[in-house]
Amino acid sequence: MNPGRLLPSPLRRWFVASPRNGAADKATKGPASAAAPAATADMACAAQTLASRMPDLLLHASQIATTLASGLHPQRRTGWGDTFWQYRPAQPGEPVNRIDWRQSARTTHAHVRENEAEAAQTILLWCDFSGSMQWRSSSDLPAKLDRAIVLLLSMAALLLRNGERVHLLSPSGVVPLPPASSGLERLALGLCSLAAHASHLAPALPAPALVPRHARLLLASDLLCPEEALRDCLRQLAAQPVRATVLHVTDPAEATLPYSGRTEFCGLEGEAPLELPHVQSLQDDYKTLVAARTQWLDQHTALSGHIIAHHQTDAAPLPTLLALHAQMSQRV
């Protein structure tokens, strides 16, 4: 048995619709073309519900950012929050208030403490609004889109506190943000606007040509897209040059396939349904495929000079953000 032919590959957007037990049960879904209007209507409904949930998501992100910021410590090197550059010998006529007397006391010469010339960076946020991001395997879990928004807004709150410029990126380019009382609220309103205009076939990845040169990109997606498209996107971003940080958001069921018996899988982006018997017999091979693709994602992201962080929606967001901040802070 070749599980790659029977199981929905991690490269495709398949999700469980409902378990069907018994040989007499038949799939009732129509062809993909007939399901597309329903999917579009579902996306419109999802956008409306996202707007109603956004205040809670924004509050959650603000609380996480506050917790994260309070736990950060100086890095003792060039990076976020550190402005020290070097000590240099004082020159004749140097103003006395520029001399660092503590450092000068350690030597026989007076020294001046110099700070690094800092300029605010431009960080672009990209959120995947495709149909697969609306899915969750249990009502006790957040949808992947909700968790992606919380992660993006939490990092944005920290970046804004550090004086960085944060903007939203859409399939048509950088988005003008609506007016609001704070920069974080403007980003949240911008995400709601993007969700309202997105379809179930929205692109998972941004077009590299739309990303300004030398910007930094924070990309949140489940990465359920062809490997060739992802590899080309990462390479083109690196060539511009743009440094990307990828937030790979997944549902725990996508890693383990926790189903048994006859199960029908329905695509959320126009794919035809697929019904499989005895799904539990394929779990080991499925986990092997998922692990192989995760390794592929890590390798190709690193080869392109970018960084990636993996997050499952059943885990708390704070550890992921701590690891992500540490990785981003190491980049010069």
C-alpha positions as CSV (number, residue, x, y, z in Angstrom):
1,M,0.0,0.0,0.0
2,N,1.3,3.4,-1.0
3,P,0.0,5.9,1.6
4,G,1.1,8.8,-0.5
5,R,-1.6,7.8,-3.1
6,L,-4.3,7.1,-0.6
7,L,-3.8,9.7,2.1
8,P,-4.3,13.4,1.6
9,S,-0.8,14.6,1.2
10,P,0.4,17.4,3.5
11,L,0.8,19.4,0.3
12,R,-2.9,19.4,-0.3
13,R,-5.7,21.0,1.6
14,W,-7.7,18.1,2.9
15,F,-9.6,18.0,6.2
16,V,-12.0,15.6,7.8
17,A,-15.7,16.4,7.4
18,S,-17.4,13.6,9.3
19,P,-16.6,10.0,10.0
20,R,-18.8,7.5,8.1
21,N,-19.0,4.0,9.6
22,G,-20.5,1.2,7.6
23,A,-20.1,0.1,4.0
24,A,-23.6,1.4,3.0
25,D,-22.7,5.0,3.8
26,K,-21.9,7.1,0.6
27,A,-20.4,10.5,0.2
28,T,-23.1,13.1,-0.4
29,K,-20.9,16.0,-1.5
30,G,-21.1,17.2,-5.1
31,P,-18.2,18.0,-7.4
32,A,-15.7,20.7,-6.6
33,S,-17.3,23.2,-8.9
34,A,-20.6,22.9,-7.1
35,A,-19.0,23.4,-3.7
36,A,-17.2,26.6,-4.6
37,P,-20.2,29.0,-4.1
38,A,-20.9,27.4,-0.7
39,A,-17.2,27.8,0.2
40,T,-17.4,31.5,-0.8
41,A,-20.5,32.0,1.4
42,D,-18.7,30.3,4.3
43,M,-15.8,32.6,3.9
44,A,-18.1,35.7,4.0
45,C,-19.7,34.3,7.2
46,A,-16.3,33.5,8.7
47,A,-15.1,37.1,8.0
48,Q,-18.2,38.5,9.8
49,T,-17.6,36.2,12.8
50,L,-13.9,37.1,12.8
51,A,-14.8,40.8,13.1
52,S,-17.0,39.9,16.1
53,R,-14.1,38.0,17.7
54,M,-11.4,40.5,16.9
55,P,-11.8,42.5,20.2
56,D,-11.1,39.4,22.2
57,L,-8.2,38.4,19.9
58,L,-6.7,41.9,20.2
59,L,-7.0,41.8,24.0
60,H,-5.4,38.4,24.1
61,A,-2.5,39.6,21.9
62,S,-2.0,42.7,24.0
63,Q,-1.8,40.6,27.2
64,I,0.7,38.2,25.6
65,A,2.8,41.0,24.4
66,T,2.9,42.6,27.9
67,T,3.9,39.3,29.4
68,L,6.6,38.8,26.8
69,A,8.0,42.3,27.1
70,S,8.2,42.1,30.9
71,G,10.2,38.9,30.7
72,L,12.8,40.1,28.2
73,H,16.3,40.8,29.4
74,P,19.2,42.8,27.7
75,Q,20.9,40.8,25.1
76,R,24.4,42.3,25.8
77,R,24.9,42.7,22.1
78,T,23.7,44.7,19.1
79,G,20.0,44.1,18.6
80,W,16.6,45.1,19.7
81,G,16.7,47.3,22.9
82,D,20.5,47.7,22.8
83,T,21.9,51.0,21.6
84,F,25.5,50.7,22.8
85,W,28.0,50.5,20.0
86,Q,31.6,51.0,21.3
87,Y,34.0,52.9,23.6
88,R,36.5,55.2,21.9
89,P,39.3,57.3,23.3
90,A,38.3,60.9,24.2
91,Q,39.6,63.5,21.8
92,P,41.0,66.9,22.8
93,G,38.2,69.3,23.4
94,E,35.7,66.4,24.0
95,P,32.7,67.7,26.1
96,V,33.0,66.4,29.6
97,N,29.4,65.2,29.7
98,R,30.2,62.7,26.9
99,I,33.0,60.9,28.9
100,D,32.1,57.6,30.5
101,W,33.8,58.0,33.8
102,R,33.3,54.4,34.9
103,Q,35.0,53.0,31.8
104,S,37.7,55.7,32.0
105,A,38.5,54.7,35.6
106,R,39.6,51.3,34.4
107,T,42.3,52.6,32.1
108,T,44.8,55.5,32.0
109,H,42.8,57.3,29.3
110,A,39.4,58.9,29.1
111,H,36.8,57.1,27.0
112,V,33.6,58.1,25.3
113,R,30.6,55.8,25.1
114,E,29.2,55.8,21.6
115,N,25.7,54.6,20.7
116,E,24.7,52.9,17.5
117,A,22.9,55.0,15.0
118,E,19.4,53.4,14.9
119,A,16.7,53.6,12.3
120,A,13.3,52.1,12.6
121,Q,12.8,49.0,10.5
122,T,9.8,48.2,8.3
123,I,8.1,45.0,9.2
124,L,5.3,43.7,7.0
125,L,2.7,41.2,8.3
126,W,1.2,38.6,6.0
127,C,-1.7,36.5,7.1
128,D,-3.0,33.5,5.1
129,F,-6.8,33.9,4.7
130,S,-7.3,30.8,2.5
131,G,-10.1,28.4,3.3
132,S,-7.9,25.9,5.1
133,M,-7.0,28.5,7.8
134,Q,-10.7,28.5,8.9
135,W,-10.5,24.9,10.0
136,R,-10.2,23.4,13.5
137,S,-10.5,19.7,14.5
138,S,-12.4,20.4,17.7
139,S,-14.6,23.1,19.1
140,D,-12.2,23.3,22.1
141,L,-9.5,24.5,19.8
142,P,-9.1,27.9,18.1
143,A,-9.2,28.0,14.3
144,K,-5.8,28.3,12.7
145,L,-6.7,31.8,11.5
146,D,-7.5,32.9,15.0
147,R,-4.3,31.7,16.4
148,A,-2.3,33.2,13.5
149,I,-3.9,36.6,14.1
150,V,-3.1,36.4,17.9
151,L,0.6,35.5,17.1
152,L,0.9,38.3,14.5
153,L,-0.7,41.0,16.7
154,S,1.4,39.9,19.7
155,M,4.6,40.3,17.7
156,A,3.3,43.5,16.2
157,A,2.6,44.9,19.7
158,L,6.2,44.2,20.7
159,L,7.6,45.6,17.5
160,L,5.6,48.8,18.0
161,R,6.8,49.2,21.5
162,N,10.4,49.1,20.1
163,G,9.6,51.9,17.7
164,E,9.4,49.8,14.6
165,R,7.1,50.5,11.6
166,V,4.6,47.7,11.1
167,H,2.4,47.4,8.1
168,L,0.0,44.8,6.5
169,L,0.7,43.1,3.2
170,S,-2.2,41.9,1.0
171,P,-2.2,40.2,-2.4
172,S,-2.4,43.6,-3.9
173,G,0.4,45.2,-1.9
174,V,0.9,47.2,1.3
175,V,-2.5,48.0,2.9
176,P,-3.4,51.5,4.0
177,L,-4.5,51.1,7.6
178,P,-7.8,52.6,8.9
179,P,-7.7,55.2,11.6
180,A,-7.8,54.0,15.2
181,S,-6.6,55.1,18.7
182,S,-3.4,53.0,18.5
183,G,-1.2,51.3,15.9
184,L,-2.1,47.9,17.1
185,E,-5.9,48.6,16.8
186,R,-5.2,49.9,13.2
187,L,-3.5,46.6,12.4
188,A,-6.4,44.6,13.8
189,L,-8.9,46.6,11.8
190,G,-6.8,46.1,8.7
191,L,-6.8,42.3,9.3
192,C,-10.6,42.4,9.5
193,S,-10.8,44.3,6.3
194,L,-8.6,41.8,4.5
195,A,-10.6,38.9,5.8
196,A,-13.8,40.5,4.6
197,H,-12.5,40.7,1.0
198,A,-10.7,37.3,1.0
199,S,-12.1,34.2,-0.7
200,H,-11.6,30.5,0.1
201,L,-9.0,30.5,-2.7
202,A,-6.9,33.4,-1.3
203,P,-3.2,32.8,-1.8
204,A,-1.3,31.2,1.1
205,L,1.9,33.2,0.2
206,P,2.6,36.8,-0.8
207,A,3.9,37.8,-4.2
208,P,7.6,38.6,-3.6
209,A,7.5,41.4,-6.1
210,L,5.0,43.3,-3.8
211,V,7.4,43.2,-0.8
212,P,9.6,46.3,-0.6
213,R,13.4,45.7,-0.7
214,H,15.2,45.3,2.6
215,A,12.0,45.0,4.5
216,R,11.3,42.3,7.1
217,L,8.4,40.0,6.5
218,L,6.4,38.1,9.3
219,L,4.4,35.5,7.5
220,A,1.7,33.4,9.2
221,S,0.2,30.4,7.3
222,D,-0.5,26.7,7.5
223,L,1.8,26.4,4.4
224,L,-0.6,24.0,2.7
225,C,0.6,25.0,-0.7
226,P,2.8,23.3,-3.4
227,E,6.4,22.9,-2.4
228,E,7.6,24.5,-5.6
229,A,5.6,27.7,-4.9
230,L,6.9,27.9,-1.3
231,R,10.5,27.3,-2.4
232,D,10.3,29.9,-5.2
233,C,8.8,32.5,-2.8
234,L,11.5,32.0,-0.2
235,R,14.2,32.3,-2.8
236,Q,12.8,35.4,-4.5
237,L,12.4,37.1,-1.1
238,A,16.0,36.3,-0.2
239,A,17.2,37.7,-3.5
240,Q,15.5,41.1,-3.1
241,P,16.8,41.0,-0.2
242,V,13.9,40.5,2.3
243,R,14.3,38.6,5.5
244,A,11.3,36.5,6.3
245,T,10.1,34.9,9.5
246,V,7.6,32.2,8.9
247,L,5.0,31.2,11.5
248,H,3.8,27.7,10.6
249,V,0.4,27.3,12.2
250,T,-1.2,23.8,12.3
251,D,-4.0,21.9,14.0
252,P,-2.9,18.9,16.1
253,A,-5.1,16.6,14.0
254,E,-3.1,17.5,10.9
255,A,0.0,15.9,12.6
256,T,-1.6,12.7,13.9
257,L,-4.7,11.9,11.8
258,P,-6.7,10.8,14.9
259,Y,-9.5,9.1,13.0
260,S,-10.7,5.6,12.6
261,G,-13.0,3.6,10.4
262,R,-14.5,4.9,7.2
263,T,-13.9,8.7,7.0
264,E,-14.8,11.3,4.4
265,F,-12.3,14.1,3.8
266,C,-13.6,17.3,2.2
267,G,-11.4,20.0,0.8
268,L,-12.1,23.6,1.9
269,E,-10.9,25.1,-1.3
270,G,-12.9,23.4,-4.0
271,E,-11.3,19.9,-3.9
272,A,-13.5,16.9,-4.5
273,P,-14.3,14.8,-1.4
274,L,-12.3,11.7,-0.6
275,E,-13.6,8.7,1.4
276,L,-11.2,6.3,2.9
277,P,-11.8,3.0,4.8
278,H,-9.8,2.0,7.9
279,V,-8.0,5.3,8.2
280,Q,-6.4,4.2,11.4
281,S,-4.2,1.7,9.4
282,L,-2.6,4.7,7.7
283,Q,-1.6,6.7,10.7
284,D,2.0,5.6,11.0
285,D,2.7,6.3,7.3
286,Y,0.9,9.6,7.6
287,K,3.0,10.7,10.6
288,T,6.1,9.8,8.6
289,L,5.0,12.0,5.7
290,V,4.2,14.9,8.0
291,A,7.6,14.6,9.8
292,A,9.3,14.5,6.4
293,R,7.6,17.7,5.2
294,T,8.3,19.5,8.5
295,Q,12.0,18.7,8.0
296,W,11.8,19.9,4.4
297,L,10.3,23.2,5.6
298,D,13.1,23.7,8.1
299,Q,15.8,22.9,5.6
300,H,14.6,25.1,2.7
301,T,13.7,28.0,5.0
302,A,17.2,27.9,6.4
303,L,18.8,27.5,3.0
304,S,17.0,30.7,1.8
305,G,18.3,32.6,4.8
306,H,15.0,32.9,6.6
307,I,13.7,31.5,9.9
308,I,10.7,29.4,10.8
309,A,8.7,28.7,13.9
310,H,6.2,25.9,14.2
311,H,3.0,26.2,16.3
312,Q,0.1,23.9,17.0
313,T,-3.2,25.4,18.1
314,D,-3.4,23.1,21.1
315,A,-0.3,24.8,22.6
316,A,0.0,28.1,24.4
317,P,1.2,31.0,22.1
318,L,3.7,32.5,24.6
319,P,6.5,29.8,24.2
320,T,6.3,30.1,20.4
321,L,6.6,33.9,20.7
322,L,9.5,33.7,23.1
323,A,11.4,31.3,20.7
324,L,10.5,33.5,17.7
325,H,11.7,36.7,19.4
326,A,15.0,35.0,20.3
327,Q,15.5,33.9,16.7
328,M,14.6,37.3,15.3
329,S,16.9,39.1,17.8
330,Q,19.9,37.0,16.7
331,R,19.6,38.5,13.2
332,V,21.9,41.4,12.6
